[in-house]
Amino acid sequence: MKATIHQAFLCLPLSMILMFTFIACKKNINPQDPPVTITPLVRPKGTSTGMAISKEIGIAGGTIQWPGGQVRVQIPEGALSNHTAIGIERLSNTNIAGIGYSYRLTPHGQIFNKPVTVTFSWADIADSVGLLQTLGLSYQMDDGIWKFVGADAVDTEAKTVSFKSTHFSDWSLMNRISLSPYRADLETGEKKTIQAMIFTEAGWDNLFIPLVNNPNGPYNEPGYPVGNPAPLPSKFIKSWELTGPGSLNKSNQQSVEYQAPASVNGTATANVSLELNAPVSGKFLLTSTMNIMGDGWIELSINNSAPVRFPATPVVKMGSRYILSNPEDEGGGHFLLTWKGELGSHAFDLAADGTRFHFLTATTGYNAFYMPGPDMPPQPSEGNVTVTKLGNGRAEGSFTISNVGVGDKFKPEATAKGSFSAKLFIP
């Protein structure tokens, strides 16, 4: 396999050769660690997000592309023997190292007379990609195990990765190595262990060399099964570095312990980076981002979207009411949560000094009350604020709201939920 990879690399187009010029200069490093052993992991099939597209393509070939360009399939002339409905369906990603959504190419299991080009874009998820030199595509085999096959082409300007395949399966973008966690939200003084992990087997001389087909020979699919991650061998570890507040304590060569500072002004960000050793010239960095929440944080999800966490001002008590908000509309809008009472659950109401919620963005607003119908009086949304801690300088809890009133008509068109942890100020 090693010889095939190097032969294939010599046959790459000029753009790819320029991109990987660091491969030309070998370093004299004698790796001592044993080879990485990864046990292949059987994963369930992804579930549909309810979105799919289809296009009839015949012997002459053609292209089908997901709206927005996240996935594109190019079928050359002669790859199909007859007209076929070619489809792309977006799925949840069950690849343990997957990035973004996975996509089912249909007819599932279709075999082609010639390789077709599968292209994924990482433009929308660039902050999750990590180390570009170990980025590639993978597909789920019939036994449920994902297989990393790498890339035949990488376009850094267009932010795309392509691979030529003779079959259709469920496909995903992934990275062979990463730091875990890739990012984390921490409170002041909190500690977090950061580890360098690898998800496939890899030799010393092929981790940073792209796995590619030999363009001058018969179709040859490279690749490695994906499994539970193992610590990246120490031979790949060069040095750890911290940029930003906090401190690092080295646990072992493959991991470090980051400690957030005891206090920050508002919020702060720290980057923990690992520079890698490689048998080729170039600088290879893995980075983990630590977001330190100063006075506190609020986590909010609208309509079951992915939760967004943003800073919170201290909770202030005014009379019998507690008030929580975010500074300078951080998080995408102006957040306000109030409740009347101490520990326990508090239902939403319409009282001016009662239990209320609103989140006002530049385009709309979400409120804990709604209009049941035209010319009908407002009604408090169902749900409550549950306060679990209120003392020793800290307020913590969660909230759930159904029938959230949206916009200036206050139609019950949304749900909201979240949690919070903030300093407590009682005058």
Residue, then its C-alpha position, 0 to 999 in steps of 0.5 A: m500500500k505504501a508504494t501505491i500511495h507514493q506512486a499515486f502522489l507523483c501522478l497528482p496534478l500540479s495544483m495538488i503537488l503545490m499544495f503538498t510540497f511539504i512531502a518532498c523533504k523528509k525528516n530523519i526521525n526514527p519512530q519508536d512507538p508500535p503501530v496504532t491499533i484501532t478496533p473498527l466500530v460498528r455504528p447505526k445508520g444515520t436517520s433522515t433529516g427529511m430532505a432529499i433531492s433526485k435527478e435522472i442521469g443516463i449513459a451520457g453522465g451528469t452532475i447532481q448537487w445538494p442545494g447550497g453546494q455541500v455535496r456534489v456527485q459528478i458521473p462521467e459518460g459510460a459510468l451508467s448503463n441506463h437512465t437512473a434516478i440519482g439521489i442525495e439524502r441528508l442524514s444525521n452523522t453516525n461517524i464517530a469522527g464525522i464532521g457536519y451531516s452525512y449524505r446517502l447517495t442513491p440508489h444505495g449500493q449502486i455500482f458504476n462502470k467508471p469511478v464517479t467523483v464525490t465532492f464535499s464542501w467544508a465552507d459552512i463548517a470550517d471552524s470544525v475541520g481541524l488539521l487540513q492535511t488529515l481531512g478526507l471522506s469516509y463511507q459506511m460499509d454494509d457491516g455498519i463500520w465507517k471507512f476513511v478513504g481520504a481525498d483524491a483532490v483538496d481545493t483550499e480556495a473552494k474549501t472542498v474535498s473530492f474522492k473518486s468511487t465506484h459505488f454509492s453508500d452513506w458518505s461523511l466528511m471526517n478527520r483522522i486525528s483531532l484534539s478532544p475536546y475540540r472546543a469547550d465552554l468553561e467557568t472560571g477556575e474550571k479544569k479540562t483535560i485535552q487529549a490528542m486522539i486518532f480514529t484510524e490506524a496509521g503508519w509513521d510515513n502515511l498519516f500526512i500523505p493523502l490517500v489517493n487512487n492511482p490515476n494511471g492504474p486500475y481503480n484502487e480504493p485505499g482506506y482504513p476502518v474508523g473506530n474508537p479513538a486511541p491516544l495519538p502515538s508519542k512519536f507524533i507529539k512535538s510540543w503543547e502551547l497555550t495562547g490566552p489566559g489560564s495555565l497548562n499542566k502536562s499529564n503525559q505526552q499525549s494530553v495536558e490539563y488546562q485550567a481556566p483563570a480564577s477570574v476574567n473580565g466578561t468572557a475570554t478565549a484560550n487556544v491550546s495547540l499541539e504541534l506535531n512531529a511528521p516525517v515530512s517538512g511543514k508545520f502541523l497544528l491541532t488546536s482546541t478552543m476554550n471559552i471561559m465564561g466570566d460572570g456566567w453563561i446562558e444557553l438557549s435553543i429555539n425550536n430545538s435548534a443546537p443550543v447557543r451559549f453566551p455570556a450572562t450578566p449577574v442575576v440581580k434581585m429587585g424586590s421579590r423578582y430576579i432578573l437575568s440578561n446578557p451583555e451587549d446582545e451577545g448571542g444574537g439578540h437581547f435576552l431577558l429572563t425574570w422569575k418571582g420567587e426563590l428555589g423551585s419551579h415558577a410558571f410564566d405569567l403576565a405580571a409586569d414584575g412576574t416570571r417572564f422571558h423574551f429574546l429579541t433579535a434584529t429581525t423578530g422577537y420571542n416572548a413567553f406569552y402569545m395571542p390564541g387568535p385574532d382579537m383575543p387577549p394575550q395568554p402566558s406561555e406554558g412552561n416554567v423557570t426552574v431554579t436549582k441554586l440561589g445562594n453563595g453568590r451563584a444562581e443556576g437553573s433551567f427553563t422550558i417554554s412552549n407556545v412562544g409568541v413570535g414577532d409583533k403578532f405574538k403567534p404561538e409559533a415556537t418553543a424555547k428551552g435553556s439553562f443558566s449559571a451566573k453570579l448573584f447580586i443582592p443589593 
